[in-house]
Amino acid sequence: MAKYIKRVLYISIVLGMMFFLGLIGGVYPTHYLGGGCYEEARRVLGKIKWEPAIKNGKPVRCKISHTAYFNLPNQSPKGRDPIAE
């Protein structure tokens, strides 16, 4: 029986002009894993000091893709992956 289930969360991040103040514009997951994975990914990404995208010498809005990996505790009574079933 596996103790942990490995999951991957793909996220799109929009960096607008507000990220100069330490804020990111939007975090959009491609799918939800549940168990607070989206919220944790958003919290961690909010702690990163982002560099602005530059076009013609000025900062511009940009979109970034990011991958977050999670090891979730396996709580299935038979030890199987409940999400994969």
N, C-alpha and C positions, 0 to 999 in steps of 0.2 A: 504494500500500500504506500503510495507516494504521500509524503507529508505536505508538499506544496504543489500548487498548480501554477505553471508559468503562463503569464499573459502579457500581451504587447498592446499598448495604446498609442495610436497615431494621432497627432495633434497638429492643427494649423494655428499659428499665432499671427495676429495682425498687430504690427507695431506702428502706431500713429505718432502724432506730435506730442502726445501726453507722456510718452515713455521717457522723455527728458526729466520728468518729475518723479520717475521711478514707477510709473504705471504702464502696463501693457494694455493695448486696445481691446483685443478679444482673443479668447482661447476656445477653439472649436474642435472637439474630438470627432473622429470619423465614426466611432461607435462607442457606446457606453459599456464599461465592464461591470459597473456596480461596485459595491464594497468601499466606496469613497475614493476609487482610483482617479477619477477625473478631478475631484477636489484637491487631492494630494499633488497631482501633476501641476495643476494651476498654482497651488501654493509655492511649489518649488520653482517653477518658471518665473514667478513674480519676484523671487529673490535674486535672479540673475541680473547683473548690470549689462544692459543691452547697448550695443553701439549702433548709432543711426546709419541707415542707408543714405548714401550721398549721390545726388544727381545734379550736375552743373554747379557743384560747390555748395548745394543747399541740402539739408536733411529732407527726406521724403518718406512717405508711408510705404511699408513693405509687408510682405507675407512670408513667413518662415514655416517650414514643416519640421516637426520634432517627433522623436520616438521615445516613449517611456516604457520601461520594463518593470513588471511587478511579479513577485512571488506571493501568491495568495494561499492562506492555509486551506488545506483540503478538509472540508467538513462533511463530505459525503459519507453516509453510513457504510457503504460498501467499498469505499476507497477509490471510486471511479470519478472521472471528471464530469461534474454535473452540467457544465456549460457546453461541453462537446457533445453531450447526448441529445 
